[in-house]
């Protein structure tokens, strides 16, 4: 019996040991299978390994934190020349901020050699603001006697009922610029017993916090303004009567989805591309190709939301600083939120996870932050033949890739939409809560033109939202040229006696400075990115055109500080020669940045654009004059653009779509 027990114990030990070894090998093989391409996203293991290597090489203080850890994208040529099974560079970019020293550093860790390959101080820059900053500001403010007195003056004695909202410095004073301190502007809201504290701004109180020293830098109290007493909560419990919901509408794909996901590569109806969730930019596309016959043809190498600017149009000093750069100042990708099947994403969709790192450098997985789904889009093409009474029609299907993010009060949805006719569309959706201003007014008066009254004691300030997309187009290869297409009406003459003639003129944009352009509705202006070394069957370079949607102009006048800081938003189109270091329209570090960073600086050398690897930067925006119907939560607004084939295909690429 004892021998049997010993033998049984030995067998169990062998099984446990073998299982452990196989499990460990399984982890390694899973890791290897995930990292099968240079543009695969970083894993938790890789992030933690990179942080450990950095900490072994450099001594960091207890107050140091990591505003961003991301894949250090490999050289473009290396990616384009990559073949399965070939070795490739695998590096991690780390941004480190030493709070007590008020210094910013960047580092690169090579995961293959397990070494820190670069380490640089970035003098005079401030990285994005993080939750660590919010906590410091909250603690400093709530313990400050000036702030406490201001609250008591408004009848607020329970300071736990006050919500602190932390903004970046925005437009700085000359003294703040000279100090170089890391700052945040803090707004106060009264929570009370209701959940929607954005409806109860404590107007007139603005606190600027020195985050390096953990102390108040400046304090403003412009006097007591009434706080709304109405219930502006928006959950179902807040309403005594509900509208009847529509009858259920089920979206069912009984045979499964048409798209296929392999790692971070997706294929669908001729399209094939890769994606990443970047901690700063959010959802980014790579290697966007379309299968034409048996060949995949390149269209885009990389496409992502480069920067945003949200300037508010009230001259009051408590408001005029508010010019949020939501991508570079707040790390838009890290603010992505989990979506739900049947809500943001329909029942036939799929939710995907993303791996990020927190301020302490610890990796974590965010579940369900990317949505992929197919949707119906009406008629793709149709013709009814009267003679034969034959009706030929195909319904349109779209593939949508989506992320949603909440930047304080506003919610944004970023959508990449793939069409069966070869069109790639960008659609941004804006919702959430209008940033409210407290007011004594209960009816709209004509003497305040900076916005509109949303409800009694609640004012909506005029503001704008600008989105700049960086589009590294490789239309049938890297050698591209850019043209501007303008439609003209010819005057009545002998050659145009009826005055109906319409002409189109294509003007090459030969240099970076010449390619700073704006929309012109009078000329139906569009821009064409064409191959410089290939021709289609009609002897014309295959091309894609940028088709603008609704847009606006920046209303801040010449000389305005925000116009100088958000130079990218002063024009709709910019084109630059590809440089891997030129990634962000507002500059690498827009938080407390000097004016002129980003695109205005990128084009100073005025590089030639003909037959080059070009990058197109498109700025789209909307001007929001708030209305009562936007309150308390704004119905969805949309703004977008399309990249459409022009001579890229020899015919309608979906003409032979099966029924």
Protein Blocks (a to p, Z undefined) as FASTA:
>chain_A
ZZmmmmmmmmmmmmmmmmmmmmmmmmmmmmmmmmmcfkbccdfklmmmmmmmmmmmpccd
fkbccfbacdddddfklmmmpcehiacddddddddddfklopacdddddfklopafbdcd
dehiacdddfklmmmmmmmmmmpmklmmmmmmnopablmlpccddddekjadfklmmnop
acdddddddfkjafblmlmccehiacdddfknopafbdcdebjadddfbdcbfbfklpmb
dcddddddddddfkopfbdcehjacceehiacdddddfklopadehiacdehjaccdfbf
bdcdfbdcdddfbfbfklmmpccdfklmnommlmpccddehilpcfkbccdddddddfko
pacddehkaccddddehjfbdcddfklopacddddddddddddddehjbccdddddddfk
opacdddddedjddddddfbfbdcfklmkbccfbghiacddddddddddddddehijbdc
ddddddddddddfklmnopaccddddddfbfklmpccddfklopacddddfkbccfkopa
cddddddddddddfbdghiaklmmmmmlmpfbdcddddfklmbfnbjblghpaehiajll
mmmnopafehpacdddddddddddddfklpcbdcddddddddddehkagbdfklmgcZZ
